[in-house]
Amino acid sequence: MSKIKGFTARKIVITGVLGAISAVLGLTPLGFIPVGVTRATIMHIPVIIGAITEGPTVGGLVGLIFGLFSIFQAIANPTPVSFVFLNPIISVLPRILIGITSYYTYIGFKKLGEKASRRVLYFLWSIILIYLIVSFTNGIKNSNSGWILVFNIVLILLTLFMGYYSHKHLKRNGIELVMAAAVGTLTNTVGVMSGIYWIYGEEFVQKAGISSTAVGKAIVGIGVANGIPEIIVAIIITTSVIASLNKKGSL
């Protein structure tokens, strides 16, 4: 049968392929791109691509595979903080939600119109840029290490570049892709880090070797340090892949 209750053979194949890509990215250094002193994960990007190209069901299933693989990794290759990923509320649920939020963001911005979409996009870049500038100035006041300040400068430059690129080169469809990639990435980061905060909090930061005097601040710092580079990388890869598929007539 080529179709089972609306789930076509094409969708089954794409779910398997994208799920396998997520697993391969997690098993190899390809899943992490060094950005400054941290590493931006791209393991969630197949979930976003699956959601945009095939809908929320495929996106959610690819996210499920991603989440289950996170549990497997936590068991097979444990680190001091791997214990948090044994909990499916942290390792699985946010990954399933990536596919749902990415898809409906993409559809929502399609209906919103180009002018309104651009305003929201500029607002997103402005908020990120303001946050980074404030963090940089606070870092100078607090005499943070040189690496942290350099990392902040790199993020500011990347944000300026992506804002300029979005304004000059992205056509209507590109704006929807940018927003879907950004929201999907935020779903992963916020879902995982908020789950860690509410369920494990102090235990997590202690295992990570961070002072437990300000648990919330430490977890938010980790989320921001990884989240912003991941948003930028997700936008670049997602827009490139979808544009390539459109040119080849695969969509």
N, C-alpha and C positions, 0 to 999 in steps of 0.2 A: 504493500500500500504506500502511495506517495504522500498521503495525507491522513493524519489521525487527529480528528476533532480540531481542525484548524492548525495543527502543528505539522508543517510540511517537511518533506525529506530535506529540503534545502536548509530549513531552520535547525533541524537536528544535526546536520553536518556542520553548519557554522558554529553552533553551540559547542560541539566537540572540539573543533579546530581552535576556536578562541580560548576555550577552557584549557586545552593542551598548551597553548602559547603562554597563558598565565602561569601554568605549572613550570614550564621550561624557564621562564624569566625568573621564577623564584629559586630554581635550582642552580642558576648560573649568574655570573656578575652582570649579565645583560639586563637583569631586572633592576639594577641600581645605577644611577648616573651621578658621579661625584659633582656636587655643586658647593664650592667653598669648602667648609669644614664638615659638611654633612652629605648625605646621599639621598637623592630623590628617587623614590620607587616609581616604576612604570607598570607594575603588575596589575594595576586597576584599569589601565587603558583599554585592554581587550574587552572589558565589561562595557565601557562607554561606547566603543565602536560597535559592539554587538547590539546595544540598545538603540543606537541611532539608525543602524542599517536594517535591523530586523524586528525592532519593537521591544517593549518592556519584559516580555516573557523570556526571550532569548537573553536579554541583558541580565535579568534576574538569575537565570540558570547558570550563565557564565560566572556571575558573582558568587553563586553557591559553590561552584567548582573552586574558585579562587579562595573562598573562605574555608572549605574543607581541606584544601591544600595547606592553608596556614596552620591548621590544627596538626596536620601530618608533619609539617616542618618543625613545629614546636616540640613534637615528640621525638622526631628523628635527629634534629640538630638543635638541641636546647641551648639557650643562653640564659644569663641570670634573670632576664625579664620574660622569658618565653612562657612562663606559667599563665600569664594573662590571656594568651591566645588559645589556651585549652578551653576557655569559656566561649561557647558559640555566640553569646550575646555580643562579644567583642570581635571575634574572628570571622563569624559568618553573617550575622544580621546586617551590619553596615555594608558589607560587600554585595549582598542581594539588593539592598536599597540603592546602590550606585546605579544599577540598570534601570530602576524605576524613575529616580530623580533626573537622570541624564535624558531619558526619553521624553518625559513630560516637559522638561525645560526646553528641549529642542522644538517640540511641537508648540509650546507656549509662545516662544519667540518667533516662530513662523507666523503665528496669528497676530502677534503684537504689531507688526509693521516695522519698516526699516528705521524710521526716525526715532521711534520710542525705543527700539532695540539698541540703537547706538547710544542713546542717553544712558540707558542702564549699564551698557558696557563701559562707557566713560566713567560712570559713577564707581563701578567695580575697580577699575584701574586707579582712580583717585583715592579710594579708601585704602587700597594696598600701599600706594605710594606714601600717603600721609602716615600710615602706621610705621612703615620702614624708616621714614625720615625722623619720626619721633623716637623710634628705637635707637637710631644711630646717635642722635643728640644726647639721649639718656645714657648711652654707652660711653660717650666721651665724658659726661659729667661723673659717671661712676667709675671711670678709669678701667673699662673692660679691656680684655686682652686684644692685641693687634689683630689676631685672626678673626675675632668676632666682628670687629669694626670693618675689616676688609670684606667679610662675608656680607655684611649689611650693604656696603657700597655696591658689591656685585649684584645683589638682589634689586637695589634701586635702579641700577643701569639696565638690568633685564626687564624690569617693569616699564621703564621709560621706552625701551625699544619695542616691547610688545604693544604698548599704548600707541606709539607712532605707527607701527606696522598695521594695527587694527584700523586706524584712521585712514591710512593712505591706500592700503591694498585689499582689505577684506570687503568683498561684495556682500550682498544681502545674506546669502546662504552661509557665508563664512562667519557672520556674527552669531548665528544660531549655533554653529559648531563650537565657537569659542565659549559661549555661555553654557552649553551642555557639558563641555569638558571641565569647565571651572566648577560648576555645581556638582558634577559627579565626583570630582576630586575632593571637594569640600565635604561631601557626604561621607567619603571614606575617612578623611582626617578627623572630622568632628565626631563622627560615630564611634570610631575606635578610641580616640583620646578621651571623650566624655565618658565612655563606658569604663575605661581604665580609672578615671578620676572617681566616679561614683561607686565603683565596686571595690577597687583595690587601693587607690589613693596613696597613702603613706607607704604601704608595703612596696608598691611599684618604684617610687622614687628612692627608697632605701636600697632596693636591689640594683637600681641603676647607678648607685653611688652618688646620689644627689642629696643635699641636705633636706630633711623632712620638715624644716621650720615653715616653709611656704609651699605646700604640696600643689595647690592650684596654680600658682605662678610657674612652678617648675614644669608641670604638665602642659600648660598653655605655651610656654617657651619652646618645648619640644615640638608641639603641634605646629606652631608658626614657623619654626626653623625648617621643618620638613614640608609643611603644607604649601607655602608660597612657591618654592622651587618646583614642587610637584604640579601645581596648577599651571605654571608656565610651560613645563615640559609636556604636560598632558595636552595643552592647547596646541603646541607646535606639532606633536606627533599625530593627534586626532585630525586636525585640519589637513595635514599632509596626506594621511592615509585615505580619508574620505574624498579629498580632491582627486587623488589618483584613481580611486575606484569609480568616481563619476566620469573621468576622462575615458576610462576603459569600458564604460557602459555596464559595469557590474551592478549598479544600483538603479 
